[in-house]
């Protein structure tokens, strides 16, 4: 192979036909950028060693076997950032970018202070809010492996985010926050039968699933904690399973939150809920 363009074509040819042409090109670009550290135009890159070809062939094999490209390459895009990811954290989704936008749009009406992201994973939500505003953030997770990844991302972008290792199902929140934001586990275990193997076999169960008989487990707990941990007029922002979003909304109302609103994501699914503590 003479240059990066040859390598790009090599990747395209060797990816499974399970991927369409658009997906193949996106995967090839990720491999060249994240693994080979090439930049466009690919034809300008001429450092093609046998070791690099071997590494890329191994990556192609992993992707063809069903492993998400983001885990193979080690990075996932989120808003304007390229975040480190591995099997300890969920791959950030576009709908979660919309949750960040929702929080940012509401910051002007919140009392001064700082926010907290519960179940931070890669740190995507907390990092984005901190970098796109003047707010300081706390970010909590039960997984030490996830917090290590979050720390890498926070340090990379010099974000004002403080990491906390805790289990919110067992421990109270230590702080008085202007707002809480969370994309908690919300998929019932019974939904596994309709999910993709690329999710089931690689992404962490602890960040995805809740018991079938307790689909609101984390929402109930976070709302209970928030009655003491959120300042008067402070906000609570959730990403939710569309099937249970009205249940979450009703929980907020039952616990005294005001101006509760359900919002749809870009695909039209009812995905987010916000509410505010009274004065």
C-alpha positions as CSV (number, residue, x, y, z in Angstrom):
1,X,0.0,0.0,0.0
2,X,1.4,3.3,-1.0
3,X,-0.6,5.8,1.1
4,X,-3.6,6.4,3.3
5,X,-6.0,6.3,0.4
6,X,-5.0,2.8,-0.4
7,X,-5.5,1.9,3.2
8,X,-8.9,3.6,3.2
9,X,-10.0,1.4,0.2
10,X,-8.5,-1.7,1.9
11,X,-10.8,-1.1,4.9
12,X,-13.9,-0.5,2.7
13,X,-13.3,-3.8,0.8
14,X,-12.8,-5.9,3.9
15,X,-15.7,-4.7,6.0
16,X,-18.8,-6.9,6.0
17,X,-21.6,-6.2,3.6
18,X,-23.8,-5.9,6.7
19,X,-22.7,-2.3,6.7
20,X,-24.0,0.0,3.9
21,X,-21.7,2.2,1.9
22,X,-22.2,5.2,4.2
23,X,-21.5,3.1,7.3
24,X,-18.4,1.6,5.7
25,X,-17.0,5.0,4.9
26,X,-17.7,6.3,8.4
27,X,-16.0,3.3,10.0
28,X,-13.0,3.6,7.7
29,X,-12.6,7.2,8.6
30,X,-12.7,6.4,12.3
31,X,-10.1,3.7,11.9
32,X,-7.7,5.9,10.0
33,X,-8.2,8.9,12.3
34,X,-8.3,7.1,15.7
35,X,-6.0,4.1,15.1
36,X,-3.7,5.2,12.3
37,X,-3.8,8.9,13.4
38,X,-4.1,10.0,9.7
39,X,-5.7,13.2,8.6
40,X,-7.4,14.0,5.4
41,X,-6.6,14.0,2.6
42,X,-5.6,10.3,3.2
43,X,-3.4,10.3,0.1
44,X,-0.9,12.6,1.9
45,X,-0.2,10.0,4.5
46,X,2.5,7.6,3.5
47,X,3.7,5.9,6.7
48,X,2.2,2.5,6.1
49,X,4.1,-0.1,8.2
50,X,3.4,-3.8,8.4
51,X,2.6,-3.3,12.0
52,X,-0.1,-0.7,11.2
53,X,-1.7,-2.9,8.6
54,X,-1.8,-5.8,11.1
55,X,-3.4,-3.5,13.7
56,X,-6.0,-2.2,11.3
57,X,-6.8,-5.8,10.0
58,X,-7.4,-6.8,13.7
59,X,-9.7,-3.8,14.1
60,X,-11.7,-4.7,11.0
61,X,-12.1,-8.3,12.3
62,X,-13.4,-7.0,15.6
63,X,-15.9,-4.7,13.9
64,X,-17.0,-7.4,11.5
65,X,-17.6,-9.6,14.6
66,X,-20.1,-7.1,16.0
67,X,-18.0,-5.0,18.4
68,X,-18.9,-1.3,18.2
69,X,-16.5,0.8,16.2
70,X,-16.3,3.3,19.1
71,X,-14.9,0.6,21.4
72,X,-12.5,-0.7,18.8
73,X,-11.2,2.7,18.0
74,X,-11.4,3.9,21.6
75,X,-13.3,7.1,20.9
76,X,-16.8,8.4,20.4
77,X,-18.0,11.8,19.2
78,X,-20.3,13.8,21.4
79,X,-21.3,17.3,20.6
80,X,-18.0,19.1,19.7
81,X,-15.8,16.6,21.5
82,X,-14.1,13.3,20.9
83,X,-14.4,11.3,24.1
84,X,-12.4,8.3,25.2
85,X,-14.7,5.2,25.7
86,X,-14.3,1.5,26.5
87,X,-16.5,-1.3,27.8
88,X,-16.8,0.4,31.2
89,X,-19.0,3.2,29.8
90,X,-21.9,3.5,27.4
91,X,-21.3,4.9,24.0
92,X,-22.7,8.4,24.1
93,X,-25.9,8.8,22.0
94,X,-27.2,11.7,19.9
95,X,-30.3,12.0,22.1
96,X,-28.2,12.6,25.1
97,X,-26.7,15.6,23.3
98,X,-30.2,17.0,23.3
99,X,-30.4,16.5,27.1
100,X,-27.3,18.7,27.4
101,X,-28.9,21.3,25.2
102,X,-32.0,21.3,27.4
103,X,-30.0,21.9,30.5
104,X,-27.9,24.7,28.9
105,X,-31.1,26.4,27.7
106,X,-32.5,26.4,31.3
107,X,-29.3,27.6,33.1
108,X,-30.4,31.3,33.0
109,X,-33.5,30.6,35.2
110,X,-31.7,28.4,37.8
111,X,-30.3,29.7,41.1
112,X,-26.5,30.3,41.2
113,X,-24.4,27.3,42.2
114,X,-23.3,24.1,40.5
115,X,-24.9,21.1,39.0
116,X,-24.4,17.3,39.3
117,X,-24.6,14.6,36.7
118,X,-25.7,11.3,38.2
119,X,-24.4,8.1,36.4
120,X,-21.9,10.1,34.4
121,X,-20.2,7.2,32.5
122,X,-17.7,8.8,30.1
123,X,-18.4,12.2,31.6
124,X,-20.1,13.4,28.4
125,X,-23.0,15.3,30.0
126,X,-21.0,17.0,32.8
127,X,-18.1,17.8,30.6
128,X,-20.2,19.4,27.9
129,X,-22.2,21.5,30.3
130,X,-19.1,22.7,32.1
131,X,-17.3,23.6,28.9
132,X,-20.3,25.3,27.3
133,X,-21.2,27.4,30.3
134,X,-19.5,29.0,33.3
135,X,-20.9,26.4,35.6
136,X,-18.9,24.0,37.8
137,X,-20.2,20.4,37.7
138,X,-20.0,17.3,39.9
139,X,-20.2,13.9,38.2
140,X,-21.1,10.7,40.1
141,X,-20.8,7.1,39.1
142,X,-20.8,3.7,40.9
143,X,-18.2,2.3,38.5
144,X,-14.5,3.0,39.2
145,X,-13.8,1.9,35.6
146,X,-16.2,4.5,34.3
147,X,-14.7,7.2,36.5
148,X,-11.3,6.5,35.1
149,X,-12.6,7.1,31.6
150,X,-14.4,10.2,32.7
151,X,-11.2,11.6,34.3
152,X,-9.3,11.1,31.0
153,X,-11.9,13.1,29.2
154,X,-12.2,15.8,31.8
155,X,-8.4,16.2,31.8
156,X,-8.2,16.2,28.0
157,X,-10.6,19.2,27.8
158,X,-9.7,20.9,31.1
159,X,-13.3,20.9,32.2
160,X,-14.4,22.1,35.7
161,X,-15.8,18.7,36.7
162,X,-15.4,17.0,40.1
163,X,-15.8,13.2,40.1
164,X,-17.5,11.3,42.9
165,X,-17.5,7.6,43.4
166,X,-20.9,6.6,45.0
167,X,-23.9,4.4,44.7
168,X,-27.0,6.7,44.6
169,X,-29.2,3.7,45.5
170,X,-27.5,3.5,48.9
171,X,-25.9,6.9,49.7
172,X,-27.3,10.4,50.0
173,X,-26.0,13.3,47.9
174,X,-23.5,15.5,49.7
175,X,-24.3,18.9,48.4
176,X,-26.9,21.5,47.6
177,X,-27.2,21.8,43.9
178,X,-28.8,24.2,41.4
179,X,-29.7,21.3,39.3
180,X,-29.5,17.6,38.8
181,X,-29.2,16.0,35.4
182,X,-29.3,12.2,34.8
183,X,-29.5,9.6,32.0
184,X,-29.9,6.7,34.4
185,X,-30.3,3.0,33.6
186,X,-33.9,2.6,32.4
187,X,-34.2,-0.4,30.1
188,X,-36.2,-3.4,31.6
189,X,-34.4,-6.7,31.4
190,X,-37.1,-8.2,29.3
191,X,-36.2,-5.8,26.5
192,X,-33.0,-7.7,26.0
193,X,-34.7,-10.0,23.5
194,X,-35.3,-7.1,21.1
195,X,-31.9,-5.4,21.5
196,X,-28.9,-5.5,19.2
197,X,-26.1,-7.9,20.0
198,X,-23.6,-5.0,19.5
199,X,-25.2,-3.4,22.6
200,X,-25.9,-6.6,24.7
201,X,-22.5,-8.2,24.2
202,X,-20.3,-5.1,24.7
203,X,-22.0,-2.2,26.6
204,X,-22.1,-2.4,30.4
205,X,-25.3,-3.9,31.9
206,X,-25.0,-1.8,35.0
207,X,-25.5,1.4,32.9
208,X,-28.4,0.0,30.8
209,X,-30.8,-2.3,32.7
210,X,-33.3,-2.2,35.6
211,X,-35.4,-5.0,37.0
212,X,-38.7,-5.6,35.1
213,X,-40.7,-5.0,38.2
214,X,-38.9,-1.7,39.0
215,X,-38.5,0.3,35.7
216,X,-38.5,3.6,37.6
217,X,-36.0,2.5,40.2
218,X,-33.4,5.2,39.6
219,X,-36.0,8.0,38.9
220,X,-37.7,7.3,42.2
221,X,-34.4,7.4,44.1
222,X,-33.1,10.5,42.4
223,X,-36.3,12.4,42.9
224,X,-36.4,11.4,46.5
225,X,-32.8,12.6,46.9
226,X,-33.4,15.8,45.0
227,X,-36.0,17.1,47.5
228,X,-33.1,17.8,49.8
229,X,-30.2,18.1,47.3
230,X,-31.7,20.7,45.0
231,X,-32.1,24.4,45.9
232,X,-35.4,26.1,45.8
233,X,-36.2,26.9,42.2
234,X,-33.6,24.4,41.1
235,X,-34.1,22.0,38.2
236,X,-34.2,18.3,37.6
237,X,-33.5,17.0,34.0
238,X,-33.9,13.4,32.9
239,X,-33.5,11.3,29.8
240,X,-36.1,8.6,29.9
241,X,-37.5,5.5,28.3
242,X,-40.4,6.7,26.1
243,X,-42.6,4.0,27.4
244,X,-42.3,5.3,31.0
245,X,-41.9,9.0,30.5
246,X,-45.4,9.9,31.8
247,X,-44.7,7.9,34.9
248,X,-41.6,9.9,35.5
249,X,-43.4,13.1,34.9
250,X,-46.2,12.1,37.3
251,X,-43.5,11.3,39.9
252,X,-42.1,14.8,39.7
253,X,-45.5,16.3,40.1
254,X,-46.4,14.1,43.0
255,X,-43.2,15.2,44.7
256,X,-44.0,18.9,44.4
257,X,-42.0,19.8,41.3
258,X,-43.4,22.6,39.2
259,X,-43.5,23.5,35.5
260,X,-43.0,19.8,34.7
261,X,-42.6,19.3,30.9
262,X,-42.1,16.3,28.6
263,X,-39.9,17.0,25.6
264,X,-39.3,15.1,22.4
265,X,-35.9,14.3,20.8
266,X,-35.0,15.0,17.2
267,X,-36.6,11.8,16.0
268,X,-39.9,12.7,17.6
269,X,-39.7,10.3,20.6
270,X,-40.7,11.6,24.0
271,X,-37.4,11.3,25.6
272,X,-36.8,14.1,28.2
273,X,-38.5,15.4,31.3
274,X,-37.7,18.6,33.2
275,X,-39.2,20.0,36.4
276,X,-38.3,22.7,39.0
277,X,-38.5,22.7,42.8
278,X,-40.8,25.4,44.2
279,X,-39.5,28.5,45.9
